[in-house]
Amino acid sequence: MKSKNKQVIVVGDRVLIRSDEGEKKSAAGLYLPASVLEKQDVRGGVVVEVGPGIPLGNPDENIEEPWRQKDKKVNYIPPQAELGDYALFLNKAAIEIKVEDQAFLIVPQSAILVLIRDDLQGLAD
């Protein structure tokens, strides 16, 4: 993700999420402030950046002297989350950061409970 003066690079299997902000209406019609929402166990937001995934080791690699390899290519198990997905995640695993006055959450993929994606082409059978 790029902002005006900075580039945010998400590493590993982490996901950068723009959390739902503002007041939400409860089932009884009451508006809940953001401070109440932050105490919930599960939150939601839109995925704005995704890390490369979990790095895999190469079984053919010389483990004894890995610094001697010049052309080291890293392979990853890619994360399931994609840009634009809506994610429901465990709030206690999220870490809040601010980039140029914009708040984001860094969430490990293991804390994401479900992804909601608009593209349903594979389910049209």
BELQUINOR-V85205 format. One record per pair of residues at least 4 apart in sequence whose ideal C-beta (glycine too) atoms are under 6 Angstrom apart, sorted by the first residue. I is the first residue (numbers start at 0). J is the second residue. Records with the same first field share a line. If there is no record, write none. Layout:
I->J  J
This chain:
0->7  47  48
1->6
2->98  99
7->98
9->13  15  48  50
10->50
11->50
12->50  52  53  78  108
13->50  105  107
14->46  49  80  106
15->47  48  103
16->44  46  86  104  106
17->44  45  47  103
18->44  104
19->43  44
22->30  32
23->31
24->30
25->29  31
31->35  36
39->90
40->90
41->87
42->90
43->87
45->85
46->80  82  84  86
49->78  80
51->75
52->75  76  77  78
53->76
54->73  75
55->74
78->108
80->84  114
84->114  116
85->115
86->111  114
87->112  113
88->106  110  111
89->110
92->110
93->104  106
94->105
95->104
96->103
97->102
106->110
